[in-house]
Amino acid sequence: MTSLPQPPVLELHGVTHSYRTGNRGRAVLKDISHAFRPGRMYAVIGFSGSGKTTLLSLASGLDSPSAGSVRFRGRDIAELGLGRYRNRHAATVFQSLNLLTYMTAIQNITSAMEITGVRRGDKNRRAAELLDLLGVDAADHNRRTLRLSGGQQQRVAIARALACEVDILFADEPTGSLDRETAGGIVAVFQRLAHDEGKCVVVVTHSREVAEASDEVLQLKRGRLSAR
């Protein structure tokens, strides 16, 4: 008996976004609609300047579309509240990572949990569990992130994004500055988060390896999003 697909956790409905230059508007995204389901990894590909990062910003609640809507479990995130959506349901691993390099790996993660009201001891335990899940050596948990390798820093950034038990994980070019072997390890982490942890993972990438490892590849071209 074939199991039915899970309902979408994230939906784009007629999403259009334009930027104004002087008196002119330039449409970067045009009437994009797509459903994203839990337990799947998606790769969004396209040429530089095609609007991939803009799409990620809208889907993650960092910006609002000029027209159309972004919905979390059927509800417009504008009605839910963009801050609430970002804090409780969706998180982003940025290309620059944005880690606090003077803090340890554990401290970077617990600092992201300040809004949760979780007790300090529980925060530390949760942070350690996430680092273990993502393959960060126990010896590195209390090292300053400045002293960690690029691959370990990437894992810490992913763990921090997951600290509040979000449903959706976005990542912007997460393997762009990593060597092939390290990048493969990060891709395996994303696959495990989707397939074993039930997260919806959306990765903006130029990497063929990331695309091939994804459950669905979406191409952004001339403002339109299509499945490949």
mmCIF file of the C-alpha atoms, coordinates in Angstrom:
data_MODEL
# 
_entry.id   MODEL 
# 
loop_
_atom_site.group_PDB 
_atom_site.id 
_atom_site.type_symbol 
_atom_site.label_atom_id 
_atom_site.label_alt_id 
_atom_site.label_comp_id 
_atom_site.label_asym_id 
_atom_site.label_entity_id 
_atom_site.label_seq_id 
_atom_site.pdbx_PDB_ins_code 
_atom_site.Cartn_x 
_atom_site.Cartn_y 
_atom_site.Cartn_z 
_atom_site.occupancy 
_atom_site.B_iso_or_equiv 
_atom_site.pdbx_formal_charge 
_atom_site.auth_seq_id 
_atom_site.auth_comp_id 
_atom_site.auth_asym_id 
_atom_site.auth_atom_id 
_atom_site.pdbx_PDB_model_num 
ATOM 1   C CA . MET A 1 1   ? 0.000  0.000  0.000   1.00 0.00 ? 1   MET A CA 1 
ATOM 2   C CA . THR A 1 2   ? 1.476  3.336  -1.085  1.00 0.00 ? 2   THR A CA 1 
ATOM 3   C CA . SER A 1 3   ? 1.569  5.959  1.675   1.00 0.00 ? 3   SER A CA 1 
ATOM 4   C CA . LEU A 1 4   ? -0.014 9.302  0.894   1.00 0.00 ? 4   LEU A CA 1 
ATOM 5   C CA . PRO A 1 5   ? 2.322  12.321 0.692   1.00 0.00 ? 5   PRO A CA 1 
ATOM 6   C CA . GLN A 1 6   ? 2.367  14.565 3.728   1.00 0.00 ? 6   GLN A CA 1 
ATOM 7   C CA . PRO A 1 7   ? 0.572  17.909 3.415   1.00 0.00 ? 7   PRO A CA 1 
ATOM 8   C CA . PRO A 1 8   ? 2.816  20.860 2.546   1.00 0.00 ? 8   PRO A CA 1 
ATOM 9   C CA . VAL A 1 9   ? 4.552  22.642 5.373   1.00 0.00 ? 9   VAL A CA 1 
ATOM 10  C CA . LEU A 1 10  ? 5.412  25.613 3.122   1.00 0.00 ? 10  LEU A CA 1 
ATOM 11  C CA . GLU A 1 11  ? 3.549  26.972 0.105   1.00 0.00 ? 11  GLU A CA 1 
ATOM 12  C CA . LEU A 1 12  ? 4.248  29.817 -2.283  1.00 0.00 ? 12  LEU A CA 1 
ATOM 13  C CA . HIS A 1 13  ? 1.091  31.170 -3.914  1.00 0.00 ? 13  HIS A CA 1 
ATOM 14  C CA . GLY A 1 14  ? 1.528  33.533 -6.857  1.00 0.00 ? 14  GLY A CA 1 
ATOM 15  C CA . VAL A 1 15  ? 4.635  35.092 -5.325  1.00 0.00 ? 15  VAL A CA 1 
ATOM 16  C CA . THR A 1 16  ? 5.862  38.096 -7.286  1.00 0.00 ? 16  THR A CA 1 
ATOM 17  C CA . HIS A 1 17  ? 8.598  40.466 -6.189  1.00 0.00 ? 17  HIS A CA 1 
ATOM 18  C CA . SER A 1 18  ? 9.868  43.662 -7.791  1.00 0.00 ? 18  SER A CA 1 
ATOM 19  C CA . TYR A 1 19  ? 12.596 46.178 -7.070  1.00 0.00 ? 19  TYR A CA 1 
ATOM 20  C CA . ARG A 1 20  ? 12.317 49.826 -7.995  1.00 0.00 ? 20  ARG A CA 1 
ATOM 21  C CA . THR A 1 21  ? 15.156 51.584 -9.791  1.00 0.00 ? 21  THR A CA 1 
ATOM 22  C CA . GLY A 1 22  ? 14.302 55.240 -10.146 1.00 0.00 ? 22  GLY A CA 1 
ATOM 23  C CA . ASN A 1 23  ? 10.830 55.375 -11.681 1.00 0.00 ? 23  ASN A CA 1 
ATOM 24  C CA . ARG A 1 24  ? 10.992 51.828 -12.990 1.00 0.00 ? 24  ARG A CA 1 
ATOM 25  C CA . GLY A 1 25  ? 10.120 48.539 -11.352 1.00 0.00 ? 25  GLY A CA 1 
ATOM 26  C CA . ARG A 1 26  ? 11.998 45.351 -12.214 1.00 0.00 ? 26  ARG A CA 1 
ATOM 27  C CA . ALA A 1 27  ? 10.255 42.046 -11.522 1.00 0.00 ? 27  ALA A CA 1 
ATOM 28  C CA . VAL A 1 28  ? 12.749 39.545 -10.092 1.00 0.00 ? 28  VAL A CA 1 
ATOM 29  C CA . LEU A 1 29  ? 10.192 36.834 -9.291  1.00 0.00 ? 29  LEU A CA 1 
ATOM 30  C CA . LYS A 1 30  ? 7.057  36.305 -11.360 1.00 0.00 ? 30  LYS A CA 1 
ATOM 31  C CA . ASP A 1 31  ? 3.930  34.503 -10.146 1.00 0.00 ? 31  ASP A CA 1 
ATOM 32  C CA . ILE A 1 32  ? 5.742  31.645 -8.404  1.00 0.00 ? 32  ILE A CA 1 
ATOM 33  C CA . SER A 1 33  ? 3.688  28.854 -6.860  1.00 0.00 ? 33  SER A CA 1 
ATOM 34  C CA . HIS A 1 34  ? 5.091  25.702 -5.301  1.00 0.00 ? 34  HIS A CA 1 
ATOM 35  C CA . ALA A 1 35  ? 4.481  23.375 -2.347  1.00 0.00 ? 35  ALA A CA 1 
ATOM 36  C CA . PHE A 1 36  ? 7.258  22.110 -0.073  1.00 0.00 ? 36  PHE A CA 1 
ATOM 37  C CA . ARG A 1 37  ? 6.698  19.040 2.091   1.00 0.00 ? 37  ARG A CA 1 
ATOM 38  C CA . PRO A 1 38  ? 8.310  17.807 5.306   1.00 0.00 ? 38  PRO A CA 1 
ATOM 39  C CA . GLY A 1 39  ? 10.836 15.014 5.040   1.00 0.00 ? 39  GLY A CA 1 
ATOM 40  C CA . ARG A 1 40  ? 12.199 16.233 1.715   1.00 0.00 ? 40  ARG A CA 1 
ATOM 41  C CA . MET A 1 41  ? 15.289 18.106 0.576   1.00 0.00 ? 41  MET A CA 1 
ATOM 42  C CA . TYR A 1 42  ? 14.907 20.702 -2.174  1.00 0.00 ? 42  TYR A CA 1 
ATOM 43  C CA . ALA A 1 43  ? 17.631 22.356 -4.240  1.00 0.00 ? 43  ALA A CA 1 
ATOM 44  C CA . VAL A 1 44  ? 16.961 25.735 -5.865  1.00 0.00 ? 44  VAL A CA 1 
ATOM 45  C CA . ILE A 1 45  ? 19.367 26.375 -8.725  1.00 0.00 ? 45  ILE A CA 1 
ATOM 46  C CA . GLY A 1 46  ? 19.861 29.183 -11.235 1.00 0.00 ? 46  GLY A CA 1 
ATOM 47  C CA . PHE A 1 47  ? 22.389 31.616 -12.604 1.00 0.00 ? 47  PHE A CA 1 
ATOM 48  C CA . SER A 1 48  ? 23.823 34.353 -10.390 1.00 0.00 ? 48  SER A CA 1 
ATOM 49  C CA . GLY A 1 49  ? 21.351 37.219 -10.251 1.00 0.00 ? 49  GLY A CA 1 
ATOM 50  C CA . SER A 1 50  ? 18.376 34.994 -11.092 1.00 0.00 ? 50  SER A CA 1 
ATOM 51  C CA . GLY A 1 51  ? 16.655 35.789 -7.782  1.00 0.00 ? 51  GLY A CA 1 
ATOM 52  C CA . LYS A 1 52  ? 17.498 32.691 -5.732  1.00 0.00 ? 52  LYS A CA 1 
ATOM 53  C CA . THR A 1 53  ? 18.493 34.630 -2.625  1.00 0.00 ? 53  THR A CA 1 
ATOM 54  C CA . THR A 1 54  ? 15.435 36.862 -3.007  1.00 0.00 ? 54  THR A CA 1 
ATOM 55  C CA . LEU A 1 55  ? 13.231 33.775 -3.136  1.00 0.00 ? 55  LEU A CA 1 
ATOM 56  C CA . LEU A 1 56  ? 14.902 32.418 -0.012  1.00 0.00 ? 56  LEU A CA 1 
ATOM 57  C CA . SER A 1 57  ? 14.402 35.753 1.783   1.00 0.00 ? 57  SER A CA 1 
ATOM 58  C CA . LEU A 1 58  ? 10.680 35.713 1.017   1.00 0.00 ? 58  LEU A CA 1 
ATOM 59  C CA . ALA A 1 59  ? 10.166 32.045 1.887   1.00 0.00 ? 59  ALA A CA 1 
ATOM 60  C CA . SER A 1 60  ? 12.046 32.447 5.170   1.00 0.00 ? 60  SER A CA 1 
ATOM 61  C CA . GLY A 1 61  ? 10.104 35.537 6.231   1.00 0.00 ? 61  GLY A CA 1 
ATOM 62  C CA . LEU A 1 62  ? 12.996 37.985 6.000   1.00 0.00 ? 62  LEU A CA 1 
ATOM 63  C CA . ASP A 1 63  ? 11.087 40.028 3.417   1.00 0.00 ? 63  ASP A CA 1 
ATOM 64  C CA . SER A 1 64  ? 7.538  40.255 2.073   1.00 0.00 ? 64  SER A CA 1 
ATOM 65  C CA . PRO A 1 65  ? 6.504  39.651 -1.552  1.00 0.00 ? 65  PRO A CA 1 
ATOM 66  C CA . SER A 1 66  ? 5.174  42.461 -3.718  1.00 0.00 ? 66  SER A CA 1 
ATOM 67  C CA . ALA A 1 67  ? 2.213  40.203 -4.538  1.00 0.00 ? 67  ALA A CA 1 
ATOM 68  C CA . GLY A 1 68  ? 1.075  36.714 -3.611  1.00 0.00 ? 68  GLY A CA 1 
ATOM 69  C CA . SER A 1 69  ? 1.597  34.927 -0.312  1.00 0.00 ? 69  SER A CA 1 
ATOM 70  C CA . VAL A 1 70  ? 3.915  32.605 1.576   1.00 0.00 ? 70  VAL A CA 1 
ATOM 71  C CA . ARG A 1 71  ? 2.019  30.109 3.747   1.00 0.00 ? 71  ARG A CA 1 
ATOM 72  C CA . PHE A 1 72  ? 3.102  27.934 6.652   1.00 0.00 ? 72  PHE A CA 1 
ATOM 73  C CA . ARG A 1 73  ? 0.779  24.958 7.138   1.00 0.00 ? 73  ARG A CA 1 
ATOM 74  C CA . GLY A 1 74  ? -1.883 26.791 5.156   1.00 0.00 ? 74  GLY A CA 1 
ATOM 75  C CA . ARG A 1 75  ? -1.636 30.118 6.980   1.00 0.00 ? 75  ARG A CA 1 
ATOM 76  C CA . ASP A 1 76  ? -0.185 33.295 5.477   1.00 0.00 ? 76  ASP A CA 1 
ATOM 77  C CA . ILE A 1 77  ? 3.021  34.047 7.375   1.00 0.00 ? 77  ILE A CA 1 
ATOM 78  C CA . ALA A 1 78  ? 2.154  37.756 7.270   1.00 0.00 ? 78  ALA A CA 1 
ATOM 79  C CA . GLU A 1 79  ? -0.907 36.949 9.409   1.00 0.00 ? 79  GLU A CA 1 
ATOM 80  C CA . LEU A 1 80  ? 1.065  34.572 11.606  1.00 0.00 ? 80  LEU A CA 1 
ATOM 81  C CA . GLY A 1 81  ? 3.691  37.274 12.106  1.00 0.00 ? 81  GLY A CA 1 
ATOM 82  C CA . LEU A 1 82  ? 7.056  37.213 10.348  1.00 0.00 ? 82  LEU A CA 1 
ATOM 83  C CA . GLY A 1 83  ? 8.987  37.344 13.614  1.00 0.00 ? 83  GLY A CA 1 
ATOM 84  C CA . ARG A 1 84  ? 7.012  34.467 15.093  1.00 0.00 ? 84  ARG A CA 1 
ATOM 85  C CA . TYR A 1 85  ? 7.437  32.438 11.904  1.00 0.00 ? 85  TYR A CA 1 
ATOM 86  C CA . ARG A 1 86  ? 11.213 32.956 11.918  1.00 0.00 ? 86  ARG A CA 1 
ATOM 87  C CA . ASN A 1 87  ? 11.590 32.309 15.639  1.00 0.00 ? 87  ASN A CA 1 
ATOM 88  C CA . ARG A 1 88  ? 9.448  29.188 15.888  1.00 0.00 ? 88  ARG A CA 1 
ATOM 89  C CA . HIS A 1 89  ? 9.046  27.542 12.518  1.00 0.00 ? 89  HIS A CA 1 
ATOM 90  C CA . ALA A 1 90  ? 11.783 28.445 10.018  1.00 0.00 ? 90  ALA A CA 1 
ATOM 91  C CA . ALA A 1 91  ? 15.501 29.125 10.250  1.00 0.00 ? 91  ALA A CA 1 
ATOM 92  C CA . THR A 1 92  ? 18.219 30.070 7.784   1.00 0.00 ? 92  THR A CA 1 
ATOM 93  C CA . VAL A 1 93  ? 21.866 29.105 7.497   1.00 0.00 ? 93  VAL A CA 1 
ATOM 94  C CA . PHE A 1 94  ? 23.410 32.101 5.761   1.00 0.00 ? 94  PHE A CA 1 
ATOM 95  C CA . GLN A 1 95  ? 26.339 31.928 3.374   1.00 0.00 ? 95  GLN A CA 1 
ATOM 96  C CA . SER A 1 96  ? 28.407 34.015 5.796   1.00 0.00 ? 96  SER A CA 1 
ATOM 97  C CA . LEU A 1 97  ? 27.329 31.728 8.715   1.00 0.00 ? 97  LEU A CA 1 
ATOM 98  C CA . ASN A 1 98  ? 27.085 34.739 11.099  1.00 0.00 ? 98  ASN A CA 1 
ATOM 99  C CA . LEU A 1 99  ? 28.681 32.811 13.953  1.00 0.00 ? 99  LEU A CA 1 
ATOM 100 C CA . LEU A 1 100 ? 29.986 34.716 16.966  1.00 0.00 ? 100 LEU A CA 1 
ATOM 101 C CA . THR A 1 101 ? 33.613 33.674 16.648  1.00 0.00 ? 101 THR A CA 1 
ATOM 102 C CA . TYR A 1 102 ? 34.567 34.679 20.199  1.00 0.00 ? 102 TYR A CA 1 
ATOM 103 C CA . MET A 1 103 ? 31.961 32.228 21.535  1.00 0.00 ? 103 MET A CA 1 
ATOM 104 C CA . THR A 1 104 ? 32.239 28.467 21.756  1.00 0.00 ? 104 THR A CA 1 
ATOM 105 C CA . ALA A 1 105 ? 30.154 26.137 19.618  1.00 0.00 ? 105 ALA A CA 1 
ATOM 106 C CA . ILE A 1 106 ? 27.843 25.470 22.579  1.00 0.00 ? 106 ILE A CA 1 
ATOM 107 C CA . GLN A 1 107 ? 27.476 29.186 23.355  1.00 0.00 ? 107 GLN A CA 1 
ATOM 108 C CA . ASN A 1 108 ? 26.594 30.032 19.749  1.00 0.00 ? 108 ASN A CA 1 
ATOM 109 C CA . ILE A 1 109 ? 23.713 27.582 19.915  1.00 0.00 ? 109 ILE A CA 1 
ATOM 110 C CA . THR A 1 110 ? 22.426 28.464 23.381  1.00 0.00 ? 110 THR A CA 1 
ATOM 111 C CA . SER A 1 111 ? 22.447 32.168 22.484  1.00 0.00 ? 111 SER A CA 1 
ATOM 112 C CA . ALA A 1 112 ? 19.911 31.380 19.760  1.00 0.00 ? 112 ALA A CA 1 
ATOM 113 C CA . MET A 1 113 ? 17.647 29.819 22.402  1.00 0.00 ? 113 MET A CA 1 
ATOM 114 C CA . GLU A 1 114 ? 17.311 32.919 24.595  1.00 0.00 ? 114 GLU A CA 1 
ATOM 115 C CA . ILE A 1 115 ? 13.757 33.594 23.417  1.00 0.00 ? 115 ILE A CA 1 
ATOM 116 C CA . THR A 1 116 ? 12.557 30.078 24.254  1.00 0.00 ? 116 THR A CA 1 
ATOM 117 C CA . GLY A 1 117 ? 12.556 30.357 28.037  1.00 0.00 ? 117 GLY A CA 1 
ATOM 118 C CA . VAL A 1 118 ? 14.402 27.046 28.332  1.00 0.00 ? 118 VAL A CA 1 
ATOM 119 C CA . ARG A 1 119 ? 16.540 26.685 31.454  1.00 0.00 ? 119 ARG A CA 1 
ATOM 120 C CA . ARG A 1 120 ? 20.305 27.082 31.062  1.00 0.00 ? 120 ARG A CA 1 
ATOM 121 C CA . GLY A 1 121 ? 21.128 23.457 31.824  1.00 0.00 ? 121 GLY A CA 1 
ATOM 122 C CA . ASP A 1 122 ? 18.545 22.255 29.335  1.00 0.00 ? 122 ASP A CA 1 
ATOM 123 C CA . LYS A 1 123 ? 19.916 24.657 26.715  1.00 0.00 ? 123 LYS A CA 1 
ATOM 124 C CA . ASN A 1 124 ? 23.407 23.246 27.115  1.00 0.00 ? 124 ASN A CA 1 
ATOM 125 C CA . ARG A 1 125 ? 22.105 19.700 26.891  1.00 0.00 ? 125 ARG A CA 1 
ATOM 126 C CA . ARG A 1 126 ? 20.055 20.501 23.775  1.00 0.00 ? 126 ARG A CA 1 
ATOM 127 C CA . ALA A 1 127 ? 23.054 22.232 22.161  1.00 0.00 ? 127 ALA A CA 1 
ATOM 128 C CA . ALA A 1 128 ? 25.302 19.243 22.843  1.00 0.00 ? 128 ALA A CA 1 
ATOM 129 C CA . GLU A 1 129 ? 22.690 16.866 21.403  1.00 0.00 ? 129 GLU A CA 1 
ATOM 130 C CA . LEU A 1 130 ? 22.482 18.915 18.201  1.00 0.00 ? 130 LEU A CA 1 
ATOM 131 C CA . LEU A 1 131 ? 26.247 19.037 17.809  1.00 0.00 ? 131 LEU A CA 1 
ATOM 132 C CA . ASP A 1 132 ? 26.425 15.271 18.335  1.00 0.00 ? 132 ASP A CA 1 
ATOM 133 C CA . LEU A 1 133 ? 23.651 14.774 15.770  1.00 0.00 ? 133 LEU A CA 1 
ATOM 134 C CA . LEU A 1 134 ? 25.562 16.821 13.209  1.00 0.00 ? 134 LEU A CA 1 
ATOM 135 C CA . GLY A 1 135 ? 28.859 15.071 13.798  1.00 0.00 ? 135 GLY A CA 1 
ATOM 136 C CA . VAL A 1 136 ? 30.777 17.741 15.704  1.00 0.00 ? 136 VAL A CA 1 
ATOM 137 C CA . ASP A 1 137 ? 33.433 16.112 17.888  1.00 0.00 ? 137 ASP A CA 1 
ATOM 138 C CA . ALA A 1 138 ? 32.756 16.399 21.627  1.00 0.00 ? 138 ALA A CA 1 
ATOM 139 C CA . ALA A 1 139 ? 36.213 17.945 22.027  1.00 0.00 ? 139 ALA A CA 1 
ATOM 140 C CA . ASP A 1 140 ? 35.094 20.841 19.806  1.00 0.00 ? 140 ASP A CA 1 
ATOM 141 C CA . HIS A 1 141 ? 31.883 21.652 21.692  1.00 0.00 ? 141 HIS A CA 1 
ATOM 142 C CA . ASN A 1 142 ? 33.627 24.109 23.995  1.00 0.00 ? 142 ASN A CA 1 
ATOM 143 C CA . ARG A 1 143 ? 36.151 25.478 21.526  1.00 0.00 ? 143 ARG A CA 1 
ATOM 144 C CA . ARG A 1 144 ? 35.741 28.968 20.138  1.00 0.00 ? 144 ARG A CA 1 
ATOM 145 C CA . THR A 1 145 ? 34.274 28.720 16.651  1.00 0.00 ? 145 THR A CA 1 
ATOM 146 C CA . LEU A 1 146 ? 37.145 30.834 15.312  1.00 0.00 ? 146 LEU A CA 1 
ATOM 147 C CA . ARG A 1 147 ? 39.369 27.798 15.907  1.00 0.00 ? 147 ARG A CA 1 
ATOM 148 C CA . LEU A 1 148 ? 37.116 25.275 14.167  1.00 0.00 ? 148 LEU A CA 1 
ATOM 149 C CA . SER A 1 149 ? 37.504 24.077 10.581  1.00 0.00 ? 149 SER A CA 1 
ATOM 150 C CA . GLY A 1 150 ? 35.184 25.369 7.863   1.00 0.00 ? 150 GLY A CA 1 
ATOM 151 C CA . GLY A 1 151 ? 33.184 22.155 7.887   1.00 0.00 ? 151 GLY A CA 1 
ATOM 152 C CA . GLN A 1 152 ? 32.791 22.195 11.666  1.00 0.00 ? 152 GLN A CA 1 
ATOM 153 C CA . GLN A 1 153 ? 31.740 25.858 11.578  1.00 0.00 ? 153 GLN A CA 1 
ATOM 154 C CA . GLN A 1 154 ? 29.101 24.985 8.999   1.00 0.00 ? 154 GLN A CA 1 
ATOM 155 C CA . ARG A 1 155 ? 27.788 22.229 11.267  1.00 0.00 ? 155 ARG A CA 1 
ATOM 156 C CA . VAL A 1 156 ? 27.640 24.637 14.220  1.00 0.00 ? 156 VAL A CA 1 
ATOM 157 C CA . ALA A 1 157 ? 25.665 27.110 12.083  1.00 0.00 ? 157 ALA A CA 1 
ATOM 158 C CA . ILE A 1 158 ? 23.188 24.370 11.140  1.00 0.00 ? 158 ILE A CA 1 
ATOM 159 C CA . ALA A 1 159 ? 22.866 23.293 14.783  1.00 0.00 ? 159 ALA A CA 1 
ATOM 160 C CA . ARG A 1 160 ? 22.178 26.891 15.802  1.00 0.00 ? 160 ARG A CA 1 
ATOM 161 C CA . ALA A 1 161 ? 19.460 27.147 13.151  1.00 0.00 ? 161 ALA A CA 1 
ATOM 162 C CA . LEU A 1 162 ? 17.836 24.000 14.547  1.00 0.00 ? 162 LEU A CA 1 
ATOM 163 C CA . ALA A 1 163 ? 18.075 25.108 18.182  1.00 0.00 ? 163 ALA A CA 1 
ATOM 164 C CA . CYS A 1 164 ? 14.422 26.128 18.425  1.00 0.00 ? 164 CYS A CA 1 
ATOM 165 C CA . GLU A 1 165 ? 13.172 22.904 16.800  1.00 0.00 ? 165 GLU A CA 1 
ATOM 166 C CA . VAL A 1 166 ? 12.027 24.546 13.575  1.00 0.00 ? 166 VAL A CA 1 
ATOM 167 C CA . ASP A 1 167 ? 10.083 22.746 10.849  1.00 0.00 ? 167 ASP A CA 1 
ATOM 168 C CA . ILE A 1 168 ? 11.857 24.313 7.861   1.00 0.00 ? 168 ILE A CA 1 
ATOM 169 C CA . LEU A 1 169 ? 15.573 24.810 7.313   1.00 0.00 ? 169 LEU A CA 1 
ATOM 170 C CA . PHE A 1 170 ? 16.802 27.153 4.589   1.00 0.00 ? 170 PHE A CA 1 
ATOM 171 C CA . ALA A 1 171 ? 20.444 27.293 3.514   1.00 0.00 ? 171 ALA A CA 1 
ATOM 172 C CA . ASP A 1 172 ? 22.105 29.796 1.177   1.00 0.00 ? 172 ASP A CA 1 
ATOM 173 C CA . GLU A 1 173 ? 25.061 28.275 -0.718  1.00 0.00 ? 173 GLU A CA 1 
ATOM 174 C CA . PRO A 1 174 ? 26.099 26.149 2.281   1.00 0.00 ? 174 PRO A CA 1 
ATOM 175 C CA . THR A 1 175 ? 28.900 24.305 0.469   1.00 0.00 ? 175 THR A CA 1 
ATOM 176 C CA . GLY A 1 176 ? 30.252 27.157 -1.658  1.00 0.00 ? 176 GLY A CA 1 
ATOM 177 C CA . SER A 1 177 ? 33.494 27.651 0.282   1.00 0.00 ? 177 SER A CA 1 
ATOM 178 C CA . LEU A 1 178 ? 34.096 24.018 1.277   1.00 0.00 ? 178 LEU A CA 1 
ATOM 179 C CA . ASP A 1 179 ? 36.266 21.353 -0.306  1.00 0.00 ? 179 ASP A CA 1 
ATOM 180 C CA . ARG A 1 180 ? 34.507 18.448 -1.986  1.00 0.00 ? 180 ARG A CA 1 
ATOM 181 C CA . GLU A 1 181 ? 34.853 15.967 0.879   1.00 0.00 ? 181 GLU A CA 1 
ATOM 182 C CA . THR A 1 182 ? 33.670 18.436 3.519   1.00 0.00 ? 182 THR A CA 1 
ATOM 183 C CA . ALA A 1 183 ? 30.817 19.558 1.267   1.00 0.00 ? 183 ALA A CA 1 
ATOM 184 C CA . GLY A 1 184 ? 29.734 15.940 0.906   1.00 0.00 ? 184 GLY A CA 1 
ATOM 185 C CA . GLY A 1 185 ? 29.542 15.654 4.685   1.00 0.00 ? 185 GLY A CA 1 
ATOM 186 C CA . ILE A 1 186 ? 27.323 18.746 4.900   1.00 0.00 ? 186 ILE A CA 1 
ATOM 187 C CA . VAL A 1 187 ? 25.038 17.395 2.158   1.00 0.00 ? 187 VAL A CA 1 
ATOM 188 C CA . ALA A 1 188 ? 24.716 14.157 4.142   1.00 0.00 ? 188 ALA A CA 1 
ATOM 189 C CA . VAL A 1 189 ? 23.680 16.222 7.175   1.00 0.00 ? 189 VAL A CA 1 
ATOM 190 C CA . PHE A 1 190 ? 20.910 17.905 5.179   1.00 0.00 ? 190 PHE A CA 1 
ATOM 191 C CA . GLN A 1 191 ? 19.697 14.550 3.857   1.00 0.00 ? 191 GLN A CA 1 
ATOM 192 C CA . ARG A 1 192 ? 19.589 13.127 7.369   1.00 0.00 ? 192 ARG A CA 1 
ATOM 193 C CA . LEU A 1 193 ? 17.677 16.144 8.683   1.00 0.00 ? 193 LEU A CA 1 
ATOM 194 C CA . ALA A 1 194 ? 15.088 15.715 5.943   1.00 0.00 ? 194 ALA A CA 1 
ATOM 195 C CA . HIS A 1 195 ? 14.753 11.943 5.794   1.00 0.00 ? 195 HIS A CA 1 
ATOM 196 C CA . ASP A 1 196 ? 15.375 10.980 9.435   1.00 0.00 ? 196 ASP A CA 1 
ATOM 197 C CA . GLU A 1 197 ? 14.274 14.097 11.342  1.00 0.00 ? 197 GLU A CA 1 
ATOM 198 C CA . GLY A 1 198 ? 11.347 15.026 9.080   1.00 0.00 ? 198 GLY A CA 1 
ATOM 199 C CA . LYS A 1 199 ? 12.515 18.568 8.347   1.00 0.00 ? 199 LYS A CA 1 
ATOM 200 C CA . CYS A 1 200 ? 11.757 20.424 5.137   1.00 0.00 ? 200 CYS A CA 1 
ATOM 201 C CA . VAL A 1 201 ? 15.196 21.438 3.847   1.00 0.00 ? 201 VAL A CA 1 
ATOM 202 C CA . VAL A 1 202 ? 15.492 24.070 1.099   1.00 0.00 ? 202 VAL A CA 1 
ATOM 203 C CA . VAL A 1 203 ? 18.987 24.743 -0.240  1.00 0.00 ? 203 VAL A CA 1 
ATOM 204 C CA . VAL A 1 204 ? 19.955 27.519 -2.656  1.00 0.00 ? 204 VAL A CA 1 
ATOM 205 C CA . THR A 1 205 ? 22.996 26.255 -4.522  1.00 0.00 ? 205 THR A CA 1 
ATOM 206 C CA . HIS A 1 206 ? 25.228 26.271 -7.590  1.00 0.00 ? 206 HIS A CA 1 
ATOM 207 C CA . SER A 1 207 ? 26.534 22.822 -6.721  1.00 0.00 ? 207 SER A CA 1 
ATOM 208 C CA . ARG A 1 208 ? 25.720 19.888 -8.984  1.00 0.00 ? 208 ARG A CA 1 
ATOM 209 C CA . GLU A 1 209 ? 26.454 17.514 -6.095  1.00 0.00 ? 209 GLU A CA 1 
ATOM 210 C CA . VAL A 1 210 ? 23.901 19.218 -3.849  1.00 0.00 ? 210 VAL A CA 1 
ATOM 211 C CA . ALA A 1 211 ? 21.312 19.158 -6.622  1.00 0.00 ? 211 ALA A CA 1 
ATOM 212 C CA . GLU A 1 212 ? 21.893 15.469 -7.336  1.00 0.00 ? 212 GLU A CA 1 
ATOM 213 C CA . ALA A 1 213 ? 21.530 14.637 -3.637  1.00 0.00 ? 213 ALA A CA 1 
ATOM 214 C CA . SER A 1 214 ? 18.190 16.453 -3.343  1.00 0.00 ? 214 SER A CA 1 
ATOM 215 C CA . ASP A 1 215 ? 14.742 14.909 -3.619  1.00 0.00 ? 215 ASP A CA 1 
ATOM 216 C CA . GLU A 1 216 ? 13.564 17.702 -5.905  1.00 0.00 ? 216 GLU A CA 1 
ATOM 217 C CA . VAL A 1 217 ? 15.464 20.238 -7.991  1.00 0.00 ? 217 VAL A CA 1 
ATOM 218 C CA . LEU A 1 218 ? 13.832 23.568 -8.810  1.00 0.00 ? 218 LEU A CA 1 
ATOM 219 C CA . GLN A 1 219 ? 15.284 25.944 -11.383 1.00 0.00 ? 219 GLN A CA 1 
ATOM 220 C CA . LEU A 1 220 ? 14.796 29.687 -11.234 1.00 0.00 ? 220 LEU A CA 1 
ATOM 221 C CA . LYS A 1 221 ? 15.066 31.270 -14.662 1.00 0.00 ? 221 LYS A CA 1 
ATOM 222 C CA . ARG A 1 222 ? 13.765 34.619 -15.904 1.00 0.00 ? 222 ARG A CA 1 
ATOM 223 C CA . GLY A 1 223 ? 11.807 35.002 -12.687 1.00 0.00 ? 223 GLY A CA 1 
ATOM 224 C CA . ARG A 1 224 ? 9.971  31.684 -13.045 1.00 0.00 ? 224 ARG A CA 1 
ATOM 225 C CA . LEU A 1 225 ? 10.391 28.581 -10.892 1.00 0.00 ? 225 LEU A CA 1 
ATOM 226 C CA . SER A 1 226 ? 10.095 25.162 -12.505 1.00 0.00 ? 226 SER A CA 1 
ATOM 227 C CA . ALA A 1 227 ? 10.859 21.570 -11.526 1.00 0.00 ? 227 ALA A CA 1 
ATOM 228 C CA . ARG A 1 228 ? 13.715 19.853 -13.337 1.00 0.00 ? 228 ARG A CA 1 
# 
